[in-house]
């Protein structure tokens, strides 16, 4: 039972971090964004592209985001590739 609760909490935390990172990314200092691209218009490499799409699809399948949010973010990722 506790394991299930821990998994649910970790999924919720991951979603919150993912949501707010994208929502407020332009307000963060550029030098503190390790592991992310410095510009939304910059190109993603092949591994980043695949990983972001997998992560997005997983969030949609887990009902953490709506279909509209999924489609919008998917289009943004595809533009960057």
N, C-alpha and C positions, 0 to 999 in steps of 0.2 A: 504494500500500500504506500509506504513512504517513498519507494523507488518511483512509483507512478507520479506521485506529487512532485518529486524532484525533477522528473523529466518534463512535466507540464510547466513547472516554474522556469526551467532553463529554456524551454521553447518560447515562453512569453518574454523572458528577458532578451533572448536573441532577436525576437521580433521588434521589441522596443528599441534596442540598439540600432538595428537595421533601419527602422523607420526614421528615427531621429537623426541618424547619421546622414541619410540622404536629404532629409528635410532642411537641416541646418548646415550642410556641408559648405555652402558658400560663405557662411559666417565664421567658420573656423580658420585659424591661422594656417596658411599653406604649409609651413615647415613642420607642423605637428601631425600631419596626415600621412603617417607612414603606412605603406602598403596599399595606398589608394592613388589613383591618378590625380594630378594636380589640377586638371581641368575637365569639366564634363564633356567637352568636345574632343578630347584627346582620344587616340586610338587605344583599344585594348589588345593585348597580345592574345594568341589563340587559347592559352590555358586560362587566363582571366575571363575571357569571353565564355568559355564552356562552364567554368565554375560559377559565374554570376547567373547564367541561365539555369543551371541545375539548382542553385540556391533559391532562385525566384520560383521555379516550378514546385519545389518542395514546399515552400511557404504557401503557395496556392493550394496544393493538394491537402495540406494540413489545415486548410480554412483559416489561415492567419491573415490573408489578404483577399480582397474581393476580385472578381474577374476583371473589373474595370482597372483596378490598381495593377493587376498582373499584366494586362495588355499594355497599359501605359508604360510601365517600367520595362517591359520586354522591348517595346519600340525604342525606348531610350538606349537600351543596351545594344540593340541591333544597329542603331545610328552610329554608335561609338566604335563598332567593329568595322 
